[in-house]
Amino acid sequence: MAVPARHTSKSKKNKRRTHYKMTAPTVSFDEATGDYSRGHRVSLKGYYKGKKVTK
């Protein structure tokens, strides 16, 4: 009967059994600036929730 040559470590075993996956960032269209932005973040043009917050 075949036997593994090396012991499988706990971390290697747990990495194989995990169900964590990368998720795509949520992007929404901001009508005030006319471009896309991520939620709860200041846009590249300096707007947050439709208001100008930076110069």
C-alpha distance matrix in Angstrom:
0.0 3.8 6.5 10.1 12.4 15.3 16.4 17.9 21.5 23.6 25.9 23.3 21.8 25.4 26.5 23.9 24.9 28.6 31.1 33.9 35.4 38.4 41.6 44.5 47.7 50.3 53.4 56.7 59.9 62.8 66.1 68.3 66.9 65.7 62.2 58.7 57.7 55.0 55.8 57.4 58.0 61.2 61.3 62.0 65.6 66.0 66.0 64.4 64.9 67.7 69.7 70.2 68.9 68.9 71.4
3.8 0.0 3.8 6.8 9.1 12.1 13.6 15.0 18.7 21.1 23.1 20.3 19.1 22.8 23.6 21.1 22.5 26.1 28.7 31.2 32.6 35.5 38.7 41.7 44.8 47.6 50.5 53.9 57.1 59.9 63.3 65.4 63.9 62.7 59.2 55.8 54.6 52.0 53.0 54.6 55.0 58.1 58.2 58.7 62.4 62.8 63.0 61.5 62.1 64.8 66.8 67.2 65.8 65.7 68.1
6.5 3.8 0.0 3.8 6.3 8.8 10.0 11.8 15.4 17.9 20.1 17.6 16.5 20.3 21.4 19.3 20.7 24.3 27.2 29.6 31.2 34.1 37.4 40.5 43.4 46.3 49.3 52.7 56.0 58.7 62.1 64.0 62.6 61.6 58.1 54.6 53.3 50.5 51.4 52.7 53.1 56.2 56.6 57.1 60.8 61.0 61.3 59.7 60.5 63.3 65.0 65.4 63.8 63.7 66.2
10.1 6.8 3.8 0.0 3.8 5.5 7.1 8.6 12.3 15.1 16.9 14.2 13.7 17.5 18.3 16.4 18.3 21.7 24.7 26.8 28.3 31.0 34.5 37.5 40.4 43.3 46.3 49.8 53.1 55.7 59.1 61.0 59.4 58.5 54.9 51.5 50.1 47.3 48.3 49.6 49.9 52.9 53.2 53.7 57.4 57.6 58.0 56.5 57.4 60.1 61.8 62.0 60.4 60.2 62.7
12.4 9.1 6.3 3.8 0.0 3.8 7.0 9.5 12.6 16.0 17.5 15.0 15.4 19.1 19.6 18.3 20.6 23.7 26.8 28.5 30.0 32.3 35.9 38.8 41.6 44.7 47.6 51.2 54.4 56.9 60.4 62.0 60.3 59.5 55.9 52.5 51.0 48.4 49.5 50.6 50.7 53.5 53.9 54.1 57.9 58.1 58.7 57.3 58.5 61.2 62.7 62.7 61.0 60.6 62.9
15.3 12.1 8.8 5.5 3.8 0.0 3.8 6.4 9.1 12.6 14.1 12.0 12.7 16.3 16.9 16.2 18.5 21.3 24.7 26.1 27.8 30.1 33.7 36.7 39.2 42.4 45.3 48.9 52.2 54.5 58.1 59.6 58.0 57.4 53.7 50.3 48.6 45.8 46.8 47.8 47.8 50.7 51.3 51.5 55.3 55.4 56.0 54.6 55.7 58.6 59.9 59.9 58.1 57.7 60.0
16.4 13.6 10.0 7.1 7.0 3.8 0.0 3.8 6.2 9.4 11.6 10.1 10.2 13.7 15.0 14.6 16.4 19.1 22.7 24.2 26.3 28.8 32.4 35.5 37.9 41.0 44.1 47.6 51.0 53.3 56.9 58.3 56.9 56.4 52.8 49.3 47.4 44.5 45.2 46.0 46.3 49.3 50.1 50.6 54.3 54.1 54.6 53.0 54.0 57.0 58.4 58.5 56.5 56.3 58.8
17.9 15.0 11.8 8.6 9.5 6.4 3.8 0.0 3.8 6.7 8.4 6.5 6.5 10.0 11.2 10.8 12.7 15.3 18.9 20.4 22.5 25.1 28.6 31.8 34.2 37.2 40.3 43.9 47.3 49.5 53.2 54.7 53.3 52.8 49.2 45.7 43.8 40.8 41.5 42.4 42.7 45.8 46.6 47.2 50.9 50.7 51.1 49.4 50.4 53.4 54.8 55.0 53.1 53.0 55.6
21.5 18.7 15.4 12.3 12.6 9.1 6.2 3.8 0.0 3.8 5.5 5.3 6.2 8.6 10.0 10.9 12.5 14.5 18.2 19.2 21.6 24.0 27.5 30.8 32.8 35.8 39.0 42.5 46.0 48.0 51.7 53.0 51.6 51.4 47.8 44.3 42.2 39.1 39.6 40.2 40.5 43.6 44.6 45.3 49.0 48.6 49.0 47.2 48.4 51.4 52.6 52.8 50.7 50.6 53.2
23.6 21.1 17.9 15.1 16.0 12.6 9.4 6.7 3.8 0.0 3.8 5.5 5.1 6.0 8.5 10.0 10.5 12.1 15.9 16.9 19.8 22.4 25.6 29.1 31.0 33.8 37.1 40.5 44.0 46.0 49.7 51.0 49.8 49.7 46.2 42.6 40.4 37.1 37.3 37.8 38.4 41.7 42.8 43.8 47.4 46.8 47.0 45.0 46.0 49.1 50.4 50.7 48.7 48.8 51.6
25.9 23.1 20.1 16.9 17.5 14.1 11.6 8.4 5.5 3.8 0.0 3.8 5.4 5.1 6.0 8.6 9.9 10.5 14.2 14.5 17.1 19.3 22.6 26.0 27.8 30.8 34.0 37.4 40.9 42.8 46.5 47.8 46.5 46.3 42.8 39.3 37.0 33.8 34.3 34.8 35.2 38.3 39.4 40.2 43.9 43.3 43.7 41.8 42.9 46.0 47.2 47.4 45.4 45.4 48.1
23.3 20.3 17.6 14.2 15.0 12.0 10.1 6.5 5.3 5.5 3.8 0.0 3.8 5.5 5.2 6.4 8.8 10.3 13.8 14.5 16.6 19.0 22.5 25.7 27.9 31.0 34.1 37.6 41.0 43.2 46.9 48.3 46.9 46.5 42.9 39.4 37.4 34.4 35.1 36.0 36.3 39.4 40.1 40.8 44.5 44.3 44.6 43.0 44.0 47.0 48.4 48.5 46.7 46.6 49.2
21.8 19.1 16.5 13.7 15.4 12.7 10.2 6.5 6.2 5.1 5.4 3.8 0.0 3.8 5.5 5.3 6.4 8.9 12.5 14.2 16.6 19.6 22.8 26.3 28.6 31.4 34.7 38.1 41.6 43.9 47.5 49.1 47.9 47.4 43.9 40.3 38.4 35.3 35.8 36.7 37.4 40.6 41.4 42.4 46.0 45.8 45.8 43.9 44.7 47.7 49.3 49.7 48.0 48.2 51.0
25.4 22.8 20.3 17.5 19.1 16.3 13.7 10.0 8.6 6.0 5.1 5.5 3.8 0.0 3.8 5.3 5.0 6.1 9.9 11.2 14.1 17.1 20.1 23.7 25.8 28.5 31.9 35.2 38.8 40.9 44.5 46.1 45.0 44.6 41.3 37.6 35.5 32.3 32.5 33.3 34.2 37.5 38.5 39.6 43.2 42.8 42.7 40.7 41.3 44.4 46.0 46.5 44.8 45.1 48.0
26.5 23.6 21.4 18.3 19.6 16.9 15.0 11.2 10.0 8.5 6.0 5.2 5.5 3.8 0.0 3.8 5.5 5.4 8.8 9.3 11.6 14.2 17.6 20.9 23.2 26.1 29.3 32.8 36.3 38.5 42.1 43.7 42.4 41.9 38.5 34.8 32.9 29.8 30.4 31.5 32.0 35.2 35.9 36.9 40.5 40.3 40.4 38.6 39.4 42.3 43.9 44.3 42.7 42.8 45.6
23.9 21.1 19.3 16.4 18.3 16.2 14.6 10.8 10.9 10.0 8.6 6.4 5.3 5.3 3.8 0.0 3.8 5.7 8.6 10.3 12.2 15.2 18.4 21.8 24.5 27.2 30.4 33.8 37.2 39.8 43.2 45.1 43.9 43.1 39.6 36.0 34.4 31.5 32.2 33.6 34.2 37.4 37.9 38.8 42.4 42.4 42.4 40.6 41.2 44.1 45.9 46.5 45.1 45.3 48.0
24.9 22.5 20.7 18.3 20.6 18.5 16.4 12.7 12.5 10.5 9.9 8.8 6.4 5.0 5.5 3.8 0.0 3.8 6.7 9.4 12.0 15.5 18.2 21.8 24.4 26.7 30.2 33.4 36.9 39.4 42.8 44.7 43.8 43.1 39.8 36.1 34.4 31.3 31.5 32.9 33.9 37.4 38.0 39.3 42.8 42.6 42.2 40.2 40.5 43.5 45.4 46.3 44.9 45.4 48.3
28.6 26.1 24.3 21.7 23.7 21.3 19.1 15.3 14.5 12.1 10.5 10.3 8.9 6.1 5.4 5.7 3.8 0.0 3.8 5.8 8.8 12.2 14.9 18.5 20.9 23.2 26.7 29.9 33.5 35.9 39.3 41.1 40.3 39.7 36.4 32.7 30.8 27.6 27.8 29.1 30.2 33.6 34.4 35.8 39.2 38.9 38.5 36.4 36.8 39.8 41.7 42.5 41.1 41.7 44.6
31.1 28.7 27.2 24.7 26.8 24.7 22.7 18.9 18.2 15.9 14.2 13.8 12.5 9.9 8.8 8.6 6.7 3.8 0.0 3.8 6.4 10.1 12.1 15.8 18.3 20.3 23.8 26.9 30.5 33.0 36.3 38.3 37.6 36.8 33.7 29.9 28.3 25.1 25.3 26.9 28.2 31.7 32.2 33.8 37.1 37.0 36.3 34.2 34.3 37.2 39.3 40.4 39.2 40.0 43.0
33.9 31.2 29.6 26.8 28.5 26.1 24.2 20.4 19.2 16.9 14.5 14.5 14.2 11.2 9.3 10.3 9.4 5.8 3.8 0.0 3.8 7.0 9.3 13.0 15.2 17.5 21.0 24.2 27.8 30.1 33.6 35.4 34.5 33.9 30.7 27.0 25.1 21.9 22.2 23.6 24.7 28.1 28.7 30.3 33.7 33.4 32.9 30.9 31.2 34.1 36.1 36.9 35.7 36.4 39.3
35.4 32.6 31.2 28.3 30.0 27.8 26.3 22.5 21.6 19.8 17.1 16.6 16.6 14.1 11.6 12.2 12.0 8.8 6.4 3.8 0.0 3.8 6.3 9.8 12.6 15.1 18.3 21.7 25.1 27.7 31.1 33.0 32.0 31.1 27.8 24.1 22.6 19.7 20.5 22.4 23.1 26.4 26.6 27.9 31.3 31.4 31.0 29.2 29.6 32.3 34.4 35.2 34.2 34.7 37.5
38.4 35.5 34.1 31.0 32.3 30.1 28.8 25.1 24.0 22.4 19.3 19.0 19.6 17.1 14.2 15.2 15.5 12.2 10.1 7.0 3.8 0.0 3.8 6.7 9.4 12.4 15.3 18.9 22.2 24.7 28.2 30.0 28.7 27.9 24.5 20.8 19.3 16.5 17.8 19.8 20.1 23.2 23.2 24.3 27.8 28.0 27.7 26.3 26.9 29.4 31.4 32.0 31.1 31.5 34.1
41.6 38.7 37.4 34.5 35.9 33.7 32.4 28.6 27.5 25.6 22.6 22.5 22.8 20.1 17.6 18.4 18.2 14.9 12.1 9.3 6.3 3.8 0.0 3.8 6.4 8.9 12.0 15.4 18.8 21.4 24.8 26.8 25.7 24.9 21.6 17.9 16.4 13.6 14.7 17.1 17.7 20.9 20.7 22.3 25.5 25.8 25.1 23.5 23.7 26.2 28.5 29.4 28.7 29.4 32.1
44.5 41.7 40.5 37.5 38.8 36.7 35.5 31.8 30.8 29.1 26.0 25.7 26.3 23.7 20.9 21.8 21.8 18.5 15.8 13.0 9.8 6.7 3.8 0.0 3.8 6.4 8.9 12.4 15.6 18.3 21.7 23.7 22.5 21.4 18.1 14.4 13.3 11.0 12.8 15.7 15.9 18.6 18.0 19.4 22.5 23.1 22.5 21.2 21.6 23.7 26.1 26.8 26.6 27.1 29.6
47.7 44.8 43.4 40.4 41.6 39.2 37.9 34.2 32.8 31.0 27.8 27.9 28.6 25.8 23.2 24.5 24.4 20.9 18.3 15.2 12.6 9.4 6.4 3.8 0.0 3.8 6.2 9.8 13.2 15.4 18.9 20.6 19.4 18.8 15.5 11.8 10.1 7.4 9.1 11.9 12.1 14.9 14.5 16.2 19.2 19.6 18.8 17.5 18.0 20.2 22.4 23.2 22.8 23.5 26.1
50.3 47.6 46.3 43.3 44.7 42.4 41.0 37.2 35.8 33.8 30.8 31.0 31.4 28.5 26.1 27.2 26.7 23.2 20.3 17.5 15.1 12.4 8.9 6.4 3.8 0.0 3.8 6.7 10.4 12.7 16.1 18.1 17.4 16.7 13.9 10.1 8.6 6.1 7.0 10.5 11.4 14.1 13.7 16.0 18.5 18.8 17.3 15.7 15.5 17.7 20.3 21.6 21.6 22.8 25.5
53.4 50.5 49.3 46.3 47.6 45.3 44.1 40.3 39.0 37.1 34.0 34.1 34.7 31.9 29.3 30.4 30.2 26.7 23.8 21.0 18.3 15.3 12.0 8.9 6.2 3.8 0.0 3.8 7.0 9.4 12.9 14.9 14.0 13.0 10.2 6.4 5.6 4.7 6.8 10.5 10.6 12.5 11.2 13.4 15.6 16.3 14.9 13.9 13.7 15.2 18.1 19.2 19.7 20.8 23.2
56.7 53.9 52.7 49.8 51.2 48.9 47.6 43.9 42.5 40.5 37.4 37.6 38.1 35.2 32.8 33.8 33.4 29.9 26.9 24.2 21.7 18.9 15.4 12.4 9.8 6.7 3.8 0.0 3.8 6.4 9.5 11.9 11.7 10.6 8.6 5.6 5.6 6.2 7.0 10.6 11.1 12.5 11.0 13.6 15.0 15.7 13.4 12.4 11.5 12.6 15.8 17.5 18.6 20.1 22.5
59.9 57.1 56.0 53.1 54.4 52.2 51.0 47.3 46.0 44.0 40.9 41.0 41.6 38.8 36.3 37.2 36.9 33.5 30.5 27.8 25.1 22.2 18.8 15.6 13.2 10.4 7.0 3.8 0.0 3.8 6.2 9.1 8.8 7.1 5.9 4.4 6.3 8.6 9.8 12.8 12.8 13.0 10.8 13.0 13.5 14.8 12.5 12.3 11.3 11.2 14.6 16.2 18.0 19.4 21.3
62.8 59.9 58.7 55.7 56.9 54.5 53.3 49.5 48.0 46.0 42.8 43.2 43.9 40.9 38.5 39.8 39.4 35.9 33.0 30.1 27.7 24.7 21.4 18.3 15.4 12.7 9.4 6.4 3.8 0.0 3.8 5.6 5.8 5.7 5.7 5.7 6.6 9.2 9.8 11.8 11.5 11.0 8.9 11.5 11.1 12.0 9.2 9.3 8.2 7.5 10.9 12.6 14.7 16.3 18.2
66.1 63.3 62.1 59.1 60.4 58.1 56.9 53.2 51.7 49.7 46.5 46.9 47.5 44.5 42.1 43.2 42.8 39.3 36.3 33.6 31.1 28.2 24.8 21.7 18.9 16.1 12.9 9.5 6.2 3.8 0.0 3.8 5.6 4.9 7.2 8.7 10.3 13.0 13.3 15.2 15.0 13.9 11.8 13.9 12.7 13.7 10.8 11.4 9.8 7.8 11.2 13.1 15.9 17.7 19.2
68.3 65.4 64.0 61.0 62.0 59.6 58.3 54.7 53.0 51.0 47.8 48.3 49.1 46.1 43.7 45.1 44.7 41.1 38.3 35.4 33.0 30.0 26.8 23.7 20.6 18.1 14.9 11.9 9.1 5.6 3.8 0.0 3.8 5.8 8.3 10.3 11.1 13.9 14.1 15.0 14.3 12.5 10.6 12.6 10.5 11.1 8.2 9.5 8.4 5.3 8.0 9.7 12.8 14.7 15.9
66.9 63.9 62.6 59.4 60.3 58.0 56.9 53.3 51.6 49.8 46.5 46.9 47.9 45.0 42.4 43.9 43.8 40.3 37.6 34.5 32.0 28.7 25.7 22.5 19.4 17.4 14.0 11.7 8.8 5.8 5.6 3.8 0.0 3.8 5.6 8.4 9.5 12.9 14.0 15.1 13.6 11.3 8.6 9.6 7.5 9.3 7.4 9.8 10.1 7.5 9.5 9.7 12.7 13.5 14.3
65.7 62.7 61.6 58.5 59.5 57.4 56.4 52.8 51.4 49.7 46.3 46.5 47.4 44.6 41.9 43.1 43.1 39.7 36.8 33.9 31.1 27.9 24.9 21.4 18.8 16.7 13.0 10.6 7.1 5.7 4.9 5.8 3.8 0.0 3.8 7.1 9.6 13.2 14.8 16.7 15.4 13.8 10.7 11.5 10.2 12.6 10.9 12.7 12.6 10.4 13.0 13.5 16.3 17.1 17.8
62.2 59.2 58.1 54.9 55.9 53.7 52.8 49.2 47.8 46.2 42.8 42.9 43.9 41.3 38.5 39.6 39.8 36.4 33.7 30.7 27.8 24.5 21.6 18.1 15.5 13.9 10.2 8.6 5.9 5.7 7.2 8.3 5.6 3.8 0.0 3.8 6.7 10.4 12.7 14.9 13.3 12.1 8.7 9.3 9.4 11.9 10.7 12.4 12.8 11.5 14.1 14.3 16.4 16.8 17.8
58.7 55.8 54.6 51.5 52.5 50.3 49.3 45.7 44.3 42.6 39.3 39.4 40.3 37.6 34.8 36.0 36.1 32.7 29.9 27.0 24.1 20.8 17.9 14.4 11.8 10.1 6.4 5.6 4.4 5.7 8.7 10.3 8.4 7.1 3.8 0.0 3.8 7.1 9.7 12.5 11.3 11.1 8.2 9.6 10.8 12.6 11.4 12.0 12.3 12.2 15.0 15.5 16.9 17.6 19.2
57.7 54.6 53.3 50.1 51.0 48.6 47.4 43.8 42.2 40.4 37.0 37.4 38.4 35.5 32.9 34.4 34.4 30.8 28.3 25.1 22.6 19.3 16.4 13.3 10.1 8.6 5.6 5.6 6.3 6.6 10.3 11.1 9.5 9.6 6.7 3.8 0.0 3.8 6.5 9.0 7.6 8.0 5.8 8.2 10.1 10.9 9.7 9.6 10.4 11.3 13.6 14.1 14.7 15.5 17.7
55.0 52.0 50.5 47.3 48.4 45.8 44.5 40.8 39.1 37.1 33.8 34.4 35.3 32.3 29.8 31.5 31.3 27.6 25.1 21.9 19.7 16.5 13.6 11.0 7.4 6.1 4.7 6.2 8.6 9.2 13.0 13.9 12.9 13.2 10.4 7.1 3.8 0.0 3.8 6.6 6.0 8.2 7.7 10.3 12.8 12.7 11.5 10.2 11.0 13.0 15.1 15.8 15.7 16.7 19.4
55.8 53.0 51.4 48.3 49.5 46.8 45.2 41.5 39.6 37.3 34.3 35.1 35.8 32.5 30.4 32.2 31.5 27.8 25.3 22.2 20.5 17.8 14.7 12.8 9.1 7.0 6.8 7.0 9.8 9.8 13.3 14.1 14.0 14.8 12.7 9.7 6.5 3.8 0.0 3.8 5.5 8.4 9.3 12.6 14.5 13.5 11.6 9.2 9.1 12.0 14.1 15.5 15.2 16.9 20.0
57.4 54.6 52.7 49.6 50.6 47.8 46.0 42.4 40.2 37.8 34.8 36.0 36.7 33.3 31.5 33.6 32.9 29.1 26.9 23.6 22.4 19.8 17.1 15.7 11.9 10.5 10.5 10.6 12.8 11.8 15.2 15.0 15.1 16.7 14.9 12.5 9.0 6.6 3.8 0.0 3.8 7.0 9.4 12.8 14.4 12.5 10.7 7.7 8.3 11.7 12.8 14.0 12.9 14.9 18.4
58.0 55.0 53.1 49.9 50.7 47.8 46.3 42.7 40.5 38.4 35.2 36.3 37.4 34.2 32.0 34.2 33.9 30.2 28.2 24.7 23.1 20.1 17.7 15.9 12.1 11.4 10.6 11.1 12.8 11.5 15.0 14.3 13.6 15.4 13.3 11.3 7.6 6.0 5.5 3.8 0.0 3.8 6.3 9.3 11.3 9.6 8.8 6.8 8.9 11.5 12.2 12.4 11.1 12.2 15.5
61.2 58.1 56.2 52.9 53.5 50.7 49.3 45.8 43.6 41.7 38.3 39.4 40.6 37.5 35.2 37.4 37.4 33.6 31.7 28.1 26.4 23.2 20.9 18.6 14.9 14.1 12.5 12.5 13.0 11.0 13.9 12.5 11.3 13.8 12.1 11.1 8.0 8.2 8.4 7.0 3.8 0.0 3.8 6.7 7.9 5.8 5.6 4.9 8.3 9.8 9.8 9.2 8.0 8.7 11.8
61.3 58.2 56.6 53.2 53.9 51.3 50.1 46.6 44.6 42.8 39.4 40.1 41.4 38.5 35.9 37.9 38.0 34.4 32.2 28.7 26.6 23.2 20.7 18.0 14.5 13.7 11.2 11.0 10.8 8.9 11.8 10.6 8.6 10.7 8.7 8.2 5.8 7.7 9.3 9.4 6.3 3.8 0.0 3.8 5.3 5.2 5.3 6.6 9.3 9.7 10.4 9.6 9.7 9.8 12.0
62.0 58.7 57.1 53.7 54.1 51.5 50.6 47.2 45.3 43.8 40.2 40.8 42.4 39.6 36.9 38.8 39.3 35.8 33.8 30.3 27.9 24.3 22.3 19.4 16.2 16.0 13.4 13.6 13.0 11.5 13.9 12.6 9.6 11.5 9.3 9.6 8.2 10.3 12.6 12.8 9.3 6.7 3.8 0.0 3.8 5.5 7.5 9.8 12.8 12.6 12.8 11.0 11.1 9.9 11.0
65.6 62.4 60.8 57.4 57.9 55.3 54.3 50.9 49.0 47.4 43.9 44.5 46.0 43.2 40.5 42.4 42.8 39.2 37.1 33.7 31.3 27.8 25.5 22.5 19.2 18.5 15.6 15.0 13.5 11.1 12.7 10.5 7.5 10.2 9.4 10.8 10.1 12.8 14.5 14.4 11.3 7.9 5.3 3.8 0.0 3.8 5.9 9.3 12.1 10.9 10.6 8.3 9.5 8.3 8.7
66.0 62.8 61.0 57.6 58.1 55.4 54.1 50.7 48.6 46.8 43.3 44.3 45.8 42.8 40.3 42.4 42.6 38.9 37.0 33.4 31.4 28.0 25.8 23.1 19.6 18.8 16.3 15.7 14.8 12.0 13.7 11.1 9.3 12.6 11.9 12.6 10.9 12.7 13.5 12.5 9.6 5.8 5.2 5.5 3.8 0.0 3.8 6.8 10.2 9.6 8.4 5.8 5.8 5.0 6.9
66.0 63.0 61.3 58.0 58.7 56.0 54.6 51.1 49.0 47.0 43.7 44.6 45.8 42.7 40.4 42.4 42.2 38.5 36.3 32.9 31.0 27.7 25.1 22.5 18.8 17.3 14.9 13.4 12.5 9.2 10.8 8.2 7.4 10.9 10.7 11.4 9.7 11.5 11.6 10.7 8.8 5.6 5.3 7.5 5.9 3.8 0.0 3.8 6.6 5.8 5.3 4.4 5.7 7.2 9.6
64.4 61.5 59.7 56.5 57.3 54.6 53.0 49.4 47.2 45.0 41.8 43.0 43.9 40.7 38.6 40.6 40.2 36.4 34.2 30.9 29.2 26.3 23.5 21.2 17.5 15.7 13.9 12.4 12.3 9.3 11.4 9.5 9.8 12.7 12.4 12.0 9.6 10.2 9.2 7.7 6.8 4.9 6.6 9.8 9.3 6.8 3.8 0.0 3.8 5.4 5.4 6.5 6.5 9.1 12.3
64.9 62.1 60.5 57.4 58.5 55.7 54.0 50.4 48.4 46.0 42.9 44.0 44.7 41.3 39.4 41.2 40.5 36.8 34.3 31.2 29.6 26.9 23.7 21.6 18.0 15.5 13.7 11.5 11.3 8.2 9.8 8.4 10.1 12.6 12.8 12.3 10.4 11.0 9.1 8.3 8.9 8.3 9.3 12.8 12.1 10.2 6.6 3.8 0.0 3.8 5.6 8.5 9.4 12.5 15.5
67.7 64.8 63.3 60.1 61.2 58.6 57.0 53.4 51.4 49.1 46.0 47.0 47.7 44.4 42.3 44.1 43.5 39.8 37.2 34.1 32.3 29.4 26.2 23.7 20.2 17.7 15.2 12.6 11.2 7.5 7.8 5.3 7.5 10.4 11.5 12.2 11.3 13.0 12.0 11.7 11.5 9.8 9.7 12.6 10.9 9.6 5.8 5.4 3.8 0.0 3.8 6.8 9.2 12.1 14.3
69.7 66.8 65.0 61.8 62.7 59.9 58.4 54.8 52.6 50.4 47.2 48.4 49.3 46.0 43.9 45.9 45.4 41.7 39.3 36.1 34.4 31.4 28.5 26.1 22.4 20.3 18.1 15.8 14.6 10.9 11.2 8.0 9.5 13.0 14.1 15.0 13.6 15.1 14.1 12.8 12.2 9.8 10.4 12.8 10.6 8.4 5.3 5.4 5.6 3.8 0.0 3.8 6.2 9.3 11.5
70.2 67.2 65.4 62.0 62.7 59.9 58.5 55.0 52.8 50.7 47.4 48.5 49.7 46.5 44.3 46.5 46.3 42.5 40.4 36.9 35.2 32.0 29.4 26.8 23.2 21.6 19.2 17.5 16.2 12.6 13.1 9.7 9.7 13.5 14.3 15.5 14.1 15.8 15.5 14.0 12.4 9.2 9.6 11.0 8.3 5.8 4.4 6.5 8.5 6.8 3.8 0.0 3.8 6.0 7.7
68.9 65.8 63.8 60.4 61.0 58.1 56.5 53.1 50.7 48.7 45.4 46.7 48.0 44.8 42.7 45.1 44.9 41.1 39.2 35.7 34.2 31.1 28.7 26.6 22.8 21.6 19.7 18.6 18.0 14.7 15.9 12.8 12.7 16.3 16.4 16.9 14.7 15.7 15.2 12.9 11.1 8.0 9.7 11.1 9.5 5.8 5.7 6.5 9.4 9.2 6.2 3.8 0.0 3.8 7.0
68.9 65.7 63.7 60.2 60.6 57.7 56.3 53.0 50.6 48.8 45.4 46.6 48.2 45.1 42.8 45.3 45.4 41.7 40.0 36.4 34.7 31.5 29.4 27.1 23.5 22.8 20.8 20.1 19.4 16.3 17.7 14.7 13.5 17.1 16.8 17.6 15.5 16.7 16.9 14.9 12.2 8.7 9.8 9.9 8.3 5.0 7.2 9.1 12.5 12.1 9.3 6.0 3.8 0.0 3.8
71.4 68.1 66.2 62.7 62.9 60.0 58.8 55.6 53.2 51.6 48.1 49.2 51.0 48.0 45.6 48.0 48.3 44.6 43.0 39.3 37.5 34.1 32.1 29.6 26.1 25.5 23.2 22.5 21.3 18.2 19.2 15.9 14.3 17.8 17.8 19.2 17.7 19.4 20.0 18.4 15.5 11.8 12.0 11.0 8.7 6.9 9.6 12.3 15.5 14.3 11.5 7.7 7.0 3.8 0.0
